[in-house]
Amino acid sequence: MTTPHEANYRMPAEWAPHAATWIAWPHNAEDWPGKFQPIPWVYSEIVRNLSRVEDVHILVNNADAERRATGLLRRAGANLARLHFHLWPTDRVWLRDSGPIFVKNPQGELAITNWHFNAWAKYKNWRRDDQIPDHVAQLYDMPQYQPVIPLPNGYEHRVVLEGGSIDTNGSGILLTTEECLLSEIQQRNPGLGDEADTRSLLEQVFRDYLGIEKTLWLHKGCAGDDTHGHVDDITRFVGENKILTCVEPNTHDENHLPLAENLDRLRSARNLQGEPFEIVELPMPEPVIFEGQRLPASYANFYIANNLVLVPTFNDCNDRHALNTIAGCFPDREVVGIHAVDLVWGLGTLHCLSQQEPA
């Protein structure tokens, strides 16, 4: 079987036109212990905004969940004509990580890359989430590829990868972090050799399945990140040659040094033409702490939709600065803040819960 790269597929940038956004309706109260009540309303506001600009596919556990969600969304003012429900039970709602990663060829045809999902190598209940890409491929009768790495013993290793651990400019360059994909603590793809071997094998997988010609490796993610270094909490492409990256000037904050090192790496990085990237610095909010736990609050976890960018906000003095900075990167799109102080107690926000389907 050919790889997506051999069939001329490539992962588009998030700002490329969307056919739809995929989300899963919140149902697992344990993901927001003691604070679940406002979460469906936060989702309702997210869907209300998305349904103004594109279709939204919503996974629900059963028909009762669909009825409850529809009632909330109607009250919130969502465009119900653009909502499409699917009765596919999920373990959790973080479709950025468990959902399909679409690739597209020059003829405009789509295919699905179906990476193995194992709940960040942390939780035992992941099997329903791991089936989501296959459900979507069956729904659309769309080709799907399961990324694998051949092993010396003749077996194949199915690659574990979450969508939040990567970001692409749509033109062959990908961002990720060593903490997430290479460090000993991550345990996503053990047994591939030492760090250098694993790095080389993953870069080849990105080339084969996502059409990536160059991988930029940052060091670490942000404080409080339960996923050990997802790049979508710290650094994002906002143009083919433009990168938005978080900085923390407070030298006493645990984010200061890791984000400074990432900034240095980005300033030294070069594109496929050997030229530097345009780097834009994005502030972090003040630490968001609940029940003594630091949460992964970051403005970088924004989601780019058709003519729209949704940005998490945290009742923080830097909210305005962040919104203005992101608006400057997307002058032709409406930039809307979504209150995420409650949402981030689930250890993710807007980008974590969404997955784009290219048009």
ZASE-708344 format. One record per residue (C-alpha): residue number from 1; residue in three letters; z, x, y. Coordinates in pm, whole numbers, plus 50000, padded with zeros to 5 digits. Layout:
<rs>
<r keke="NUM" nuza="Ala" pz="Z" px="X" py="Y"/>
...
</rs>
This chain:
<rs>
<r keke="1" nuza="Met" pz="50000" px="50000" py="50000"/>
<r keke="2" nuza="Thr" pz="49911" px="50132" py="50343"/>
<r keke="3" nuza="Thr" pz="50179" px="50182" py="50606"/>
<r keke="4" nuza="Pro" pz="50168" px="49993" py="50936"/>
<r keke="5" nuza="His" pz="50062" px="50314" py="51110"/>
<r keke="6" nuza="Glu" pz="49766" px="50353" py="50873"/>
<r keke="7" nuza="Ala" pz="49674" px="49990" py="50947"/>
<r keke="8" nuza="Asn" pz="49691" px="50067" py="51322"/>
<r keke="9" nuza="Tyr" pz="50009" px="49869" py="51391"/>
<r keke="10" nuza="Arg" pz="50261" px="49976" py="51653"/>
<r keke="11" nuza="Met" pz="50586" px="49830" py="51785"/>
<r keke="12" nuza="Pro" pz="50520" px="49686" py="52134"/>
<r keke="13" nuza="Ala" pz="50752" px="49739" py="52427"/>
<r keke="14" nuza="Glu" pz="50997" px="49458" py="52495"/>
<r keke="15" nuza="Trp" pz="50832" px="49381" py="52829"/>
<r keke="16" nuza="Ala" pz="50498" px="49307" py="52660"/>
<r keke="17" nuza="Pro" pz="50418" px="48932" py="52644"/>
<r keke="18" nuza="His" pz="50633" px="48728" py="52405"/>
<r keke="19" nuza="Ala" pz="50539" px="48437" py="52185"/>
<r keke="20" nuza="Ala" pz="50909" px="48360" py="52143"/>
<r keke="21" nuza="Thr" pz="51266" px="48486" py="52119"/>
<r keke="22" nuza="Trp" pz="51465" px="48458" py="51795"/>
<r keke="23" nuza="Ile" pz="51842" px="48397" py="51797"/>
<r keke="24" nuza="Ala" pz="52105" px="48264" py="51554"/>
<r keke="25" nuza="Trp" pz="52348" px="47996" py="51667"/>
<r keke="26" nuza="Pro" pz="52712" px="48116" py="51671"/>
<r keke="27" nuza="His" pz="52922" px="47980" py="51385"/>
<r keke="28" nuza="Asn" pz="53154" px="48256" py="51266"/>
<r keke="29" nuza="Ala" pz="53474" px="48218" py="51467"/>
<r keke="30" nuza="Glu" pz="53604" px="48540" py="51314"/>
<r keke="31" nuza="Asp" pz="53353" px="48733" py="51524"/>
<r keke="32" nuza="Trp" pz="53537" px="48615" py="51839"/>
<r keke="33" nuza="Pro" pz="53893" px="48579" py="51706"/>
<r keke="34" nuza="Gly" pz="54095" px="48344" py="51924"/>
<r keke="35" nuza="Lys" pz="53811" px="48315" py="52177"/>
<r keke="36" nuza="Phe" pz="53530" px="48130" py="52001"/>
<r keke="37" nuza="Gln" pz="53544" px="47807" py="52204"/>
<r keke="38" nuza="Pro" pz="53335" px="47926" py="52504"/>
<r keke="39" nuza="Ile" pz="53075" px="48113" py="52297"/>
<r keke="40" nuza="Pro" pz="52841" px="47818" py="52219"/>
<r keke="41" nuza="Trp" pz="52835" px="47743" py="52592"/>
<r keke="42" nuza="Val" pz="52738" px="48103" py="52669"/>
<r keke="43" nuza="Tyr" pz="52457" px="48070" py="52416"/>
<r keke="44" nuza="Ser" pz="52355" px="47742" py="52576"/>
<r keke="45" nuza="Glu" pz="52314" px="47915" py="52911"/>
<r keke="46" nuza="Ile" pz="52112" px="48195" py="52750"/>
<r keke="47" nuza="Val" pz="51881" px="47947" py="52576"/>
<r keke="48" nuza="Arg" pz="51851" px="47735" py="52892"/>
<r keke="49" nuza="Asn" pz="51712" px="48037" py="53075"/>
<r keke="50" nuza="Leu" pz="51490" px="48156" py="52792"/>
<r keke="51" nuza="Ser" pz="51342" px="47811" py="52735"/>
<r keke="52" nuza="Arg" pz="51213" px="47814" py="53092"/>
<r keke="53" nuza="Val" pz="50976" px="48100" py="53006"/>
<r keke="54" nuza="Glu" pz="50910" px="48103" py="52632"/>
<r keke="55" nuza="Asp" pz="50977" px="47935" py="52298"/>
<r keke="56" nuza="Val" pz="51312" px="47999" py="52129"/>
<r keke="57" nuza="His" pz="51360" px="48000" py="51752"/>
<r keke="58" nuza="Ile" pz="51721" px="47922" py="51658"/>
<r keke="59" nuza="Leu" pz="51871" px="47982" py="51314"/>
<r keke="60" nuza="Val" pz="52143" px="47737" py="51213"/>
<r keke="61" nuza="Asn" pz="52349" px="47711" py="50896"/>
<r keke="62" nuza="Asn" pz="52282" px="47341" py="50830"/>
<r keke="63" nuza="Ala" pz="52166" px="47011" py="50980"/>
<r keke="64" nuza="Asp" pz="52509" px="46938" py="51131"/>
<r keke="65" nuza="Ala" pz="52498" px="47269" py="51315"/>
<r keke="66" nuza="Glu" pz="52153" px="47182" py="51447"/>
<r keke="67" nuza="Arg" pz="52278" px="46847" py="51579"/>
<r keke="68" nuza="Arg" pz="52577" px="47005" py="51750"/>
<r keke="69" nuza="Ala" pz="52365" px="47282" py="51903"/>
<r keke="70" nuza="Thr" pz="52103" px="47033" py="52022"/>
<r keke="71" nuza="Gly" pz="52374" px="46827" py="52192"/>
<r keke="72" nuza="Leu" pz="52510" px="47129" py="52377"/>
<r keke="73" nuza="Leu" pz="52164" px="47250" py="52476"/>
<r keke="74" nuza="Arg" pz="52066" px="46907" py="52604"/>
<r keke="75" nuza="Arg" pz="52378" px="46895" py="52820"/>
<r keke="76" nuza="Ala" pz="52308" px="47248" py="52947"/>
<r keke="77" nuza="Gly" pz="51958" px="47151" py="53055"/>
<r keke="78" nuza="Ala" pz="51753" px="47355" py="52807"/>
<r keke="79" nuza="Asn" pz="51389" px="47267" py="52754"/>
<r keke="80" nuza="Leu" pz="51422" px="47108" py="52410"/>
<r keke="81" nuza="Ala" pz="51045" px="47099" py="52361"/>
<r keke="82" nuza="Arg" pz="51045" px="47479" py="52339"/>
<r keke="83" nuza="Leu" pz="51325" px="47502" py="52080"/>
<r keke="84" nuza="His" pz="51254" px="47544" py="51709"/>
<r keke="85" nuza="Phe" pz="51542" px="47521" py="51462"/>
<r keke="86" nuza="His" pz="51544" px="47680" py="51117"/>
<r keke="87" nuza="Leu" pz="51806" px="47596" py="50856"/>
<r keke="88" nuza="Trp" pz="51858" px="47952" py="50737"/>
<r keke="89" nuza="Pro" pz="52227" px="48038" py="50690"/>
<r keke="90" nuza="Thr" pz="52343" px="48364" py="50845"/>
<r keke="91" nuza="Asp" pz="52648" px="48583" py="50806"/>
<r keke="92" nuza="Arg" pz="52649" px="48681" py="51173"/>
<r keke="93" nuza="Val" pz="52439" px="48617" py="51480"/>
<r keke="94" nuza="Trp" pz="52325" px="48965" py="51581"/>
<r keke="95" nuza="Leu" pz="51952" px="48919" py="51524"/>
<r keke="96" nuza="Arg" pz="51863" px="49236" py="51711"/>
<r keke="97" nuza="Asp" pz="51996" px="49418" py="51406"/>
<r keke="98" nuza="Ser" pz="51921" px="49182" py="51117"/>
<r keke="99" nuza="Gly" pz="51605" px="49009" py="51238"/>
<r keke="100" nuza="Pro" pz="51242" px="49114" py="51191"/>
<r keke="101" nuza="Ile" pz="51095" px="49397" py="51394"/>
<r keke="102" nuza="Phe" pz="50739" px="49295" py="51474"/>
<r keke="103" nuza="Val" pz="50448" px="49536" py="51500"/>
<r keke="104" nuza="Lys" pz="50104" px="49462" py="51644"/>
<r keke="105" nuza="Asn" pz="49755" px="49606" py="51602"/>
<r keke="106" nuza="Pro" pz="49475" px="49634" py="51863"/>
<r keke="107" nuza="Gln" pz="49320" px="49311" py="51733"/>
<r keke="108" nuza="Gly" pz="49638" px="49127" py="51831"/>
<r keke="109" nuza="Glu" pz="49749" px="49067" py="51472"/>
<r keke="110" nuza="Leu" pz="50122" px="49083" py="51395"/>
<r keke="111" nuza="Ala" pz="50312" px="49212" py="51095"/>
<r keke="112" nuza="Ile" pz="50682" px="49238" py="51018"/>
<r keke="113" nuza="Thr" pz="50879" px="49549" py="50933"/>
<r keke="114" nuza="Asn" pz="51164" px="49441" py="50708"/>
<r keke="115" nuza="Trp" pz="51434" px="49706" py="50725"/>
<r keke="116" nuza="His" pz="51739" px="49690" py="50502"/>
<r keke="117" nuza="Phe" pz="52045" px="49550" py="50681"/>
<r keke="118" nuza="Asn" pz="52392" px="49630" py="50545"/>
<r keke="119" nuza="Ala" pz="52613" px="49506" py="50831"/>
<r keke="120" nuza="Trp" pz="52642" px="49849" py="50993"/>
<r keke="121" nuza="Ala" pz="52787" px="49985" py="50666"/>
<r keke="122" nuza="Lys" pz="53111" px="49810" py="50765"/>
<r keke="123" nuza="Tyr" pz="53126" px="49458" py="50624"/>
<r keke="124" nuza="Lys" pz="53071" px="49315" py="50277"/>
<r keke="125" nuza="Asn" pz="52898" px="48993" py="50381"/>
<r keke="126" nuza="Trp" pz="52545" px="49083" py="50487"/>
<r keke="127" nuza="Arg" pz="52311" px="48947" py="50221"/>
<r keke="128" nuza="Arg" pz="52213" px="48630" py="50407"/>
<r keke="129" nuza="Asp" pz="52135" px="48830" py="50719"/>
<r keke="130" nuza="Asp" pz="51929" px="49077" py="50517"/>
<r keke="131" nuza="Gln" pz="51697" px="48792" py="50413"/>
<r keke="132" nuza="Ile" pz="51601" px="48687" py="50768"/>
<r keke="133" nuza="Pro" pz="51287" px="48903" py="50807"/>
<r keke="134" nuza="Asp" pz="51153" px="48772" py="50477"/>
<r keke="135" nuza="His" pz="51218" px="48412" py="50589"/>
<r keke="136" nuza="Val" pz="51017" px="48474" py="50906"/>
<r keke="137" nuza="Ala" pz="50734" px="48643" py="50716"/>
<r keke="138" nuza="Gln" pz="50716" px="48348" py="50475"/>
<r keke="139" nuza="Leu" pz="50724" px="48098" py="50762"/>
<r keke="140" nuza="Tyr" pz="50429" px="48264" py="50932"/>
<r keke="141" nuza="Asp" pz="50253" px="48382" py="50615"/>
<r keke="142" nuza="Met" pz="50258" px="48720" py="50786"/>
<r keke="143" nuza="Pro" pz="50226" px="49064" py="50625"/>
<r keke="144" nuza="Gln" pz="50556" px="49246" py="50589"/>
<r keke="145" nuza="Tyr" pz="50642" px="49606" py="50515"/>
<r keke="146" nuza="Gln" pz="50970" px="49734" py="50369"/>
<r keke="147" nuza="Pro" pz="51025" px="50087" py="50502"/>
<r keke="148" nuza="Val" pz="51110" px="50331" py="50224"/>
<r keke="149" nuza="Ile" pz="51158" px="50704" py="50183"/>
<r keke="150" nuza="Pro" pz="51035" px="50862" py="49855"/>
<r keke="151" nuza="Leu" pz="51307" px="51062" py="49682"/>
<r keke="152" nuza="Pro" pz="51261" px="51377" py="49470"/>
<r keke="153" nuza="Asn" pz="51380" px="51192" py="49158"/>
<r keke="154" nuza="Gly" pz="51087" px="50954" py="49180"/>
<r keke="155" nuza="Tyr" pz="51285" px="50665" py="49324"/>
<r keke="156" nuza="Glu" pz="51248" px="50518" py="49671"/>
<r keke="157" nuza="His" pz="51524" px="50470" py="49928"/>
<r keke="158" nuza="Arg" pz="51491" px="50150" py="50130"/>
<r keke="159" nuza="Val" pz="51571" px="50250" py="50487"/>
<r keke="160" nuza="Val" pz="51863" px="50092" py="50671"/>
<r keke="161" nuza="Leu" pz="51790" px="50042" py="51040"/>
<r keke="162" nuza="Glu" pz="51916" px="49803" py="51307"/>
<r keke="163" nuza="Gly" pz="51699" px="49705" py="51600"/>
<r keke="164" nuza="Gly" pz="51978" px="49790" py="51843"/>
<r keke="165" nuza="Ser" pz="51966" px="50154" py="51736"/>
<r keke="166" nuza="Ile" pz="51613" px="50206" py="51871"/>
<r keke="167" nuza="Asp" pz="51413" px="50138" py="52186"/>
<r keke="168" nuza="Thr" pz="51044" px="50203" py="52246"/>
<r keke="169" nuza="Asn" pz="50804" px="50227" py="52539"/>
<r keke="170" nuza="Gly" pz="50532" px="50060" py="52333"/>
<r keke="171" nuza="Ser" pz="50314" px="50370" py="52363"/>
<r keke="172" nuza="Gly" pz="50446" px="50583" py="52081"/>
<r keke="173" nuza="Ile" pz="50784" px="50707" py="52207"/>
<r keke="174" nuza="Leu" pz="51121" px="50595" py="52070"/>
<r keke="175" nuza="Leu" pz="51481" px="50641" py="52184"/>
<r keke="176" nuza="Thr" pz="51777" px="50660" py="51946"/>
<r keke="177" nuza="Thr" pz="52110" px="50844" py="51905"/>
<r keke="178" nuza="Glu" pz="52234" px="51108" py="51667"/>
<r keke="179" nuza="Glu" pz="52571" px="50936" py="51646"/>
<r keke="180" nuza="Cys" pz="52415" px="50625" py="51496"/>
<r keke="181" nuza="Leu" pz="52151" px="50764" py="51263"/>
<r keke="182" nuza="Leu" pz="52259" px="51121" py="51182"/>
<r keke="183" nuza="Ser" pz="52637" px="51148" py="51199"/>
<r keke="184" nuza="Glu" pz="52857" px="51149" py="50890"/>
<r keke="185" nuza="Ile" pz="53051" px="50843" py="51003"/>
<r keke="186" nuza="Gln" pz="52750" px="50611" py="51014"/>
<r keke="187" nuza="Gln" pz="52678" px="50595" py="50637"/>
<r keke="188" nuza="Arg" pz="52357" px="50397" py="50680"/>
<r keke="189" nuza="Asn" pz="52121" px="50621" py="50486"/>
<r keke="190" nuza="Pro" pz="52333" px="50867" py="50285"/>
<r keke="191" nuza="Gly" pz="52185" px="51108" py="50037"/>
<r keke="192" nuza="Leu" pz="51878" px="51211" py="50238"/>
<r keke="193" nuza="Gly" pz="51990" px="51572" py="50281"/>
<r keke="194" nuza="Asp" pz="52149" px="51753" py="50572"/>
<r keke="195" nuza="Glu" pz="52116" px="51645" py="50934"/>
<r keke="196" nuza="Ala" pz="51789" px="51831" py="50985"/>
<r keke="197" nuza="Asp" pz="51634" px="51676" py="50674"/>
<r keke="198" nuza="Thr" pz="51752" px="51328" py="50768"/>
<r keke="199" nuza="Arg" pz="51619" px="51368" py="51122"/>
<r keke="200" nuza="Ser" pz="51279" px="51476" py="50992"/>
<r keke="201" nuza="Leu" pz="51260" px="51195" py="50734"/>
<r keke="202" nuza="Leu" pz="51357" px="50928" py="50988"/>
<r keke="203" nuza="Glu" pz="51103" px="51056" py="51240"/>
<r keke="204" nuza="Gln" pz="50837" px="51025" py="50970"/>
<r keke="205" nuza="Val" pz="50953" px="50671" py="50892"/>
<r keke="206" nuza="Phe" pz="50933" px="50578" py="51261"/>
<r keke="207" nuza="Arg" pz="50580" px="50718" py="51266"/>
<r keke="208" nuza="Asp" pz="50473" px="50537" py="50949"/>
<r keke="209" nuza="Tyr" pz="50625" px="50196" py="51020"/>
<r keke="210" nuza="Leu" pz="50651" px="50167" py="51401"/>
<r keke="211" nuza="Gly" pz="50365" px="50388" py="51517"/>
<r keke="212" nuza="Ile" pz="50598" px="50634" py="51688"/>
<r keke="213" nuza="Glu" pz="50458" px="50974" py="51781"/>
<r keke="214" nuza="Lys" pz="50771" px="51119" py="51941"/>
<r keke="215" nuza="Thr" pz="51143" px="51045" py="51897"/>
<r keke="216" nuza="Leu" pz="51391" px="51126" py="52174"/>
<r keke="217" nuza="Trp" pz="51737" px="51188" py="52030"/>
<r keke="218" nuza="Leu" pz="52035" px="51118" py="52253"/>
<r keke="219" nuza="His" pz="52382" px="51228" py="52142"/>
<r keke="220" nuza="Lys" pz="52637" px="50945" py="52152"/>
<r keke="221" nuza="Gly" pz="52669" px="50580" py="52250"/>
<r keke="222" nuza="Cys" pz="52933" px="50413" py="52464"/>
<r keke="223" nuza="Ala" pz="53305" px="50364" py="52414"/>
<r keke="224" nuza="Gly" pz="53403" px="50060" py="52210"/>
<r keke="225" nuza="Asp" pz="53071" px="50037" py="52025"/>
<r keke="226" nuza="Asp" pz="53145" px="49903" py="51676"/>
<r keke="227" nuza="Thr" pz="52801" px="50017" py="51559"/>
<r keke="228" nuza="His" pz="52864" px="50388" py="51633"/>
<r keke="229" nuza="Gly" pz="52610" px="50458" py="51900"/>
<r keke="230" nuza="His" pz="52346" px="50189" py="51939"/>
<r keke="231" nuza="Val" pz="52105" px="50303" py="52206"/>
<r keke="232" nuza="Asp" pz="52065" px="49954" py="52357"/>
<r keke="233" nuza="Asp" pz="52413" px="49985" py="52507"/>
<r keke="234" nuza="Ile" pz="52333" px="50302" py="52699"/>
<r keke="235" nuza="Thr" pz="51963" px="50382" py="52754"/>
<r keke="236" nuza="Arg" pz="51649" px="50167" py="52773"/>
<r keke="237" nuza="Phe" pz="51283" px="50209" py="52850"/>
<r keke="238" nuza="Val" pz="51186" px="49997" py="53152"/>
<r keke="239" nuza="Gly" pz="50831" px="50130" py="53173"/>
<r keke="240" nuza="Glu" pz="50600" px="50352" py="52973"/>
<r keke="241" nuza="Asn" pz="50734" px="50658" py="53155"/>
<r keke="242" nuza="Lys" pz="51053" px="50517" py="53308"/>
<r keke="243" nuza="Ile" pz="51399" px="50525" py="53148"/>
<r keke="244" nuza="Leu" pz="51714" px="50349" py="53266"/>
<r keke="245" nuza="Thr" pz="52032" px="50522" py="53147"/>
<r keke="246" nuza="Cys" pz="52402" px="50456" py="53198"/>
<r keke="247" nuza="Val" pz="52627" px="50697" py="53382"/>
<r keke="248" nuza="Glu" pz="53002" px="50704" py="53436"/>
<r keke="249" nuza="Pro" pz="53117" px="50913" py="53736"/>
<r keke="250" nuza="Asn" pz="53488" px="50871" py="53656"/>
<r keke="251" nuza="Thr" pz="53575" px="51198" py="53483"/>
<r keke="252" nuza="His" pz="53884" px="51039" py="53325"/>
<r keke="253" nuza="Asp" pz="53678" px="50773" py="53147"/>
<r keke="254" nuza="Glu" pz="53583" px="50845" py="52786"/>
<r keke="255" nuza="Asn" pz="53223" px="50752" py="52865"/>
<r keke="256" nuza="His" pz="53186" px="51025" py="53127"/>
<r keke="257" nuza="Leu" pz="53095" px="51328" py="52912"/>
<r keke="258" nuza="Pro" pz="52879" px="51155" py="52647"/>
<r keke="259" nuza="Leu" pz="52671" px="50974" py="52910"/>
<r keke="260" nuza="Ala" pz="52638" px="51292" py="53116"/>
<r keke="261" nuza="Glu" pz="52506" px="51479" py="52812"/>
<r keke="262" nuza="Asn" pz="52257" px="51202" py="52744"/>
<r keke="263" nuza="Leu" pz="52141" px="51221" py="53106"/>
<r keke="264" nuza="Asp" pz="52086" px="51596" py="53072"/>
<r keke="265" nuza="Arg" pz="51880" px="51544" py="52756"/>
<r keke="266" nuza="Leu" pz="51666" px="51282" py="52925"/>
<r keke="267" nuza="Arg" pz="51602" px="51506" py="53223"/>
<r keke="268" nuza="Ser" pz="51480" px="51776" py="52984"/>
<r keke="269" nuza="Ala" pz="51270" px="51536" py="52773"/>
<r keke="270" nuza="Arg" pz="50893" px="51521" py="52805"/>
<r keke="271" nuza="Asn" pz="50640" px="51249" py="52733"/>
<r keke="272" nuza="Leu" pz="50331" px="51282" py="52512"/>
<r keke="273" nuza="Gln" pz="50148" px="51451" py="52799"/>
<r keke="274" nuza="Gly" pz="50426" px="51707" py="52842"/>
<r keke="275" nuza="Glu" pz="50545" px="51553" py="53167"/>
<r keke="276" nuza="Pro" pz="50901" px="51447" py="53262"/>
<r keke="277" nuza="Phe" pz="51016" px="51087" py="53260"/>
<r keke="278" nuza="Glu" pz="51131" px="50899" py="53567"/>
<r keke="279" nuza="Ile" pz="51505" px="50855" py="53516"/>
<r keke="280" nuza="Val" pz="51701" px="50573" py="53682"/>
<r keke="281" nuza="Glu" pz="52082" px="50578" py="53665"/>
<r keke="282" nuza="Leu" pz="52266" px="50255" py="53582"/>
<r keke="283" nuza="Pro" pz="52641" px="50213" py="53644"/>
<r keke="284" nuza="Met" pz="52889" px="50104" py="53382"/>
<r keke="285" nuza="Pro" pz="53141" px="49826" py="53453"/>
<r keke="286" nuza="Glu" pz="53508" px="49907" py="53466"/>
<r keke="287" nuza="Pro" pz="53651" px="49914" py="53113"/>
<r keke="288" nuza="Val" pz="53671" px="49566" py="52958"/>
<r keke="289" nuza="Ile" pz="53982" px="49552" py="52741"/>
<r keke="290" nuza="Phe" pz="54106" px="49257" py="52538"/>
<r keke="291" nuza="Glu" pz="54415" px="49261" py="52315"/>
<r keke="292" nuza="Gly" pz="54436" px="49635" py="52375"/>
<r keke="293" nuza="Gln" pz="54085" px="49702" py="52245"/>
<r keke="294" nuza="Arg" pz="53812" px="49856" py="52459"/>
<r keke="295" nuza="Leu" pz="53492" px="49656" py="52426"/>
<r keke="296" nuza="Pro" pz="53131" px="49783" py="52452"/>
<r keke="297" nuza="Ala" pz="53065" px="49629" py="52792"/>
<r keke="298" nuza="Ser" pz="52741" px="49765" py="52934"/>
<r keke="299" nuza="Tyr" pz="52472" px="49643" py="53170"/>
<r keke="300" nuza="Ala" pz="52214" px="49824" py="52954"/>
<r keke="301" nuza="Asn" pz="52237" px="49545" py="52696"/>
<r keke="302" nuza="Phe" pz="51994" px="49333" py="52899"/>
<r keke="303" nuza="Tyr" pz="51709" px="49135" py="52742"/>
<r keke="304" nuza="Ile" pz="51354" px="49132" py="52878"/>
<r keke="305" nuza="Ala" pz="51173" px="48797" py="52838"/>
<r keke="306" nuza="Asn" pz="50851" px="48659" py="52987"/>
<r keke="307" nuza="Asn" pz="50886" px="48686" py="53367"/>
<r keke="308" nuza="Leu" pz="51264" px="48713" py="53320"/>
<r keke="309" nuza="Val" pz="51539" px="48967" py="53255"/>
<r keke="310" nuza="Leu" pz="51882" px="48847" py="53143"/>
<r keke="311" nuza="Val" pz="52163" px="49090" py="53228"/>
<r keke="312" nuza="Pro" pz="52525" px="49076" py="53106"/>
<r keke="313" nuza="Thr" pz="52781" px="49065" py="53387"/>
<r keke="314" nuza="Phe" pz="53155" px="49124" py="53370"/>
<r keke="315" nuza="Asn" pz="53323" px="48993" py="53689"/>
<r keke="316" nuza="Asp" pz="53302" px="49351" py="53812"/>
<r keke="317" nuza="Cys" pz="53223" px="49509" py="54147"/>
<r keke="318" nuza="Asn" pz="52936" px="49694" py="53980"/>
<r keke="319" nuza="Asp" pz="52769" px="49369" py="53869"/>
<r keke="320" nuza="Arg" pz="52570" px="49349" py="54192"/>
<r keke="321" nuza="His" pz="52473" px="49716" py="54180"/>
<r keke="322" nuza="Ala" pz="52354" px="49681" py="53820"/>
<r keke="323" nuza="Leu" pz="52157" px="49363" py="53889"/>
<r keke="324" nuza="Asn" pz="51987" px="49524" py="54189"/>
<r keke="325" nuza="Thr" pz="51907" px="49841" py="53993"/>
<r keke="326" nuza="Ile" pz="51752" px="49644" py="53707"/>
<r keke="327" nuza="Ala" pz="51566" px="49418" py="53952"/>
<r keke="328" nuza="Gly" pz="51418" px="49730" py="54107"/>
<r keke="329" nuza="Cys" pz="51276" px="49824" py="53767"/>
<r keke="330" nuza="Phe" pz="51123" px="49478" py="53716"/>
<r keke="331" nuza="Pro" pz="50999" px="49367" py="54060"/>
<r keke="332" nuza="Asp" pz="50774" px="49097" py="53911"/>
<r keke="333" nuza="Arg" pz="51046" px="48933" py="53700"/>
<r keke="334" nuza="Glu" pz="51339" px="48713" py="53783"/>
<r keke="335" nuza="Val" pz="51667" px="48890" py="53706"/>
<r keke="336" nuza="Val" pz="51954" px="48659" py="53604"/>
<r keke="337" nuza="Gly" pz="52313" px="48754" py="53530"/>
<r keke="338" nuza="Ile" pz="52488" px="48598" py="53229"/>
<r keke="339" nuza="His" pz="52869" px="48605" py="53228"/>
<r keke="340" nuza="Ala" pz="52957" px="48813" py="52920"/>
<r keke="341" nuza="Val" pz="53332" px="48880" py="52938"/>
<r keke="342" nuza="Asp" pz="53393" px="48636" py="52652"/>
<r keke="343" nuza="Leu" pz="53073" px="48722" py="52466"/>
<r keke="344" nuza="Val" pz="53147" px="49095" py="52446"/>
<r keke="345" nuza="Trp" pz="53468" px="49022" py="52251"/>
<r keke="346" nuza="Gly" pz="53224" px="48981" py="51961"/>
<r keke="347" nuza="Leu" pz="53125" px="49347" py="52021"/>
<r keke="348" nuza="Gly" pz="52776" px="49265" py="52143"/>
<r keke="349" nuza="Thr" pz="52599" px="49084" py="52425"/>
<r keke="350" nuza="Leu" pz="52248" px="48970" py="52523"/>
<r keke="351" nuza="His" pz="52022" px="49228" py="52364"/>
<r keke="352" nuza="Cys" pz="52231" px="49238" py="52047"/>
<r keke="353" nuza="Leu" pz="52186" px="48867" py="51982"/>
<r keke="354" nuza="Ser" pz="51812" px="48839" py="52052"/>
<r keke="355" nuza="Gln" pz="51488" px="48959" py="51891"/>
<r keke="356" nuza="Gln" pz="51150" px="48927" py="52056"/>
<r keke="357" nuza="Glu" pz="50834" px="48804" py="51887"/>
<r keke="358" nuza="Pro" pz="50526" px="48955" py="52058"/>
<r keke="359" nuza="Ala" pz="50245" px="48728" py="52168"/>
</rs>
